[in-house]
């Protein structure tokens, strides 16, 4: 089996050397080029033809954010952004994800001192998965709104969306498709490295017409608006239609979990619940989507052609969903829903 080909864009020689050593430790990943500037990396792409690019954010000359957009316009390839900044710096990372980067990690979360260690092995596994993901030129170009099948007449009190790799740009597309007065609340689980979710929420809020916030316990789930699960907390619903956060329950590999969100919607909203499973690794959201379908609600999975990683949507399809749609058709479907008061809101 051919080695996975990686181009590293990193201006710190020390960090680049440690990253190079860690990536090549198992022998099935080959670092073909180390570039200290974005301009150098972009120029090297036709010669190196990498399967994946790691991109620093802070670079001399062109920064990593602009570089991601340039690469996705000219030589689409899976990109992992490595950032030295979290918190407010996560805004920049959100922009990189919007431009087409598939994933982002904080440099502080990578222990490159021990290439044989568990953390380094997990990092290499992540690189292998990313290197096999599908990417497209101009990430949102193929997602332009167009006429599509709607589920007209379906009543909905709440929409739950779960996503992982490739999700942020799809979330922006879907939220921008909704008008400012969209009456149905949208609850979102997006798998991200700790520290970047707040920046994602700010970025989505800035560009979408409906308000986008991090979820807070006790907030009524009532539109217009979208709420993201914060770092380290499951997002779900109470029986009276208020947001609830759970920082203790272990449910699969993720917290927040798409299954927890969609299970909660199935239990609380019944036939008026809607669940959407977007691109991502693994099977999170599949059981929750099946629960929504069993409760009489509407379960939707993204189609394979438009998914960067088809793991989560495929798992949902295998367990049972109502429709499999492209992002444009998912947006059309959401626009075709008829708002319904939350079943327990009056209690």
Buried (B, 14 or more C-beta within 10 A) or exposed (E): EEBBBBBBBBBBEEBBBBBBBBBBBBEEBBBBBBBBBBBBBBEBBEEBEBBBBBBBBBBEEBBBBBBBBBBBBEBBBBBBBBBEBBEEBBBBBBBBBBBBBBBBBBBEBBBBEEBEBEBBBEBBEBBBBBBEBBBBEEBBEEBEBEEBEBBEEBBBBBBBBBBBBBBBBBBBBBBBBBEEEBBBBBBBBBBBBEBBBBBBBBBBBEEBBBEBBBBEEEBEBBBBBBBBBBBEBBBBBBBBBBBBBBEEEEBBEBBBBBBBBBBBBBBBBBBBBBBBBBBBBBBBBBBBBBBBBEBEBBBBBBBBEBBBBBBBBBBBBEBBBBBBBBBBBBBBBBBBBEBBEBBBBEE
